[in-house]
């Protein structure tokens, strides 16, 4: 059954390498499978059989340099406060 579904899809859409991976990347396996009118298991098996792997990665929202810039700015603000100068909030009140 899955092979028949895949062959039919290939006749309708052409090269499955150009159809299945982009859909899965955009919508995930389950939604892509629904759009292709097949099971998620069939899509997953096809991906695995064609050398595709799933990867999940974590990424920091700021780089190390951005973090250092933020920390340096905070230190400058704290130094101003220690000197008895107005805080940023107080300066905004006068702006």
VENKA-V192131 format. One record per residue. N is the residue number from 0. RES is the residue in three letters. NEAR is the number of other ideal C-beta (glycine too) atoms within 8 Angstrom. Layout:
{{N;RES;NEAR} {N;RES;NEAR}}
This chain:
{{0;UNK;4} {1;UNK;9} {2;UNK;6} {3;UNK;7} {4;UNK;11} {5;UNK;12} {6;UNK;8} {7;UNK;8} {8;UNK;12} {9;UNK;10} {10;UNK;6} {11;UNK;5} {12;UNK;8} {13;UNK;6} {14;UNK;7} {15;UNK;11} {16;UNK;7} {17;UNK;7} {18;UNK;12} {19;UNK;12} {20;UNK;10} {21;UNK;8} {22;UNK;11} {23;UNK;12} {24;UNK;5} {25;UNK;6} {26;UNK;7} {27;UNK;6} {28;UNK;10} {29;UNK;7} {30;UNK;8} {31;UNK;14} {32;UNK;12} {33;UNK;7} {34;UNK;8} {35;UNK;11} {36;UNK;5} {37;UNK;10} {38;UNK;7} {39;UNK;8} {40;UNK;6} {41;UNK;12} {42;UNK;15} {43;UNK;9} {44;UNK;9} {45;UNK;11} {46;UNK;12} {47;UNK;9} {48;UNK;6} {49;UNK;7} {50;UNK;5} {51;UNK;7} {52;UNK;5} {53;UNK;4} {54;UNK;4} {55;UNK;4} {56;UNK;4} {57;UNK;4} {58;UNK;4} {59;UNK;5} {60;UNK;3} {61;UNK;6} {62;UNK;6} {63;UNK;5} {64;UNK;6} {65;UNK;8} {66;UNK;9} {67;UNK;8} {68;UNK;8} {69;UNK;9} {70;UNK;8} {71;UNK;8} {72;UNK;8} {73;UNK;8} {74;UNK;8} {75;UNK;8} {76;UNK;10} {77;UNK;8} {78;UNK;8} {79;UNK;10} {80;UNK;9} {81;UNK;6} {82;UNK;6} {83;UNK;4} {84;UNK;6} {85;UNK;7} {86;UNK;9} {87;UNK;7} {88;UNK;6} {89;UNK;8} {90;UNK;9} {91;UNK;7} {92;UNK;6} {93;UNK;6} {94;UNK;4}}
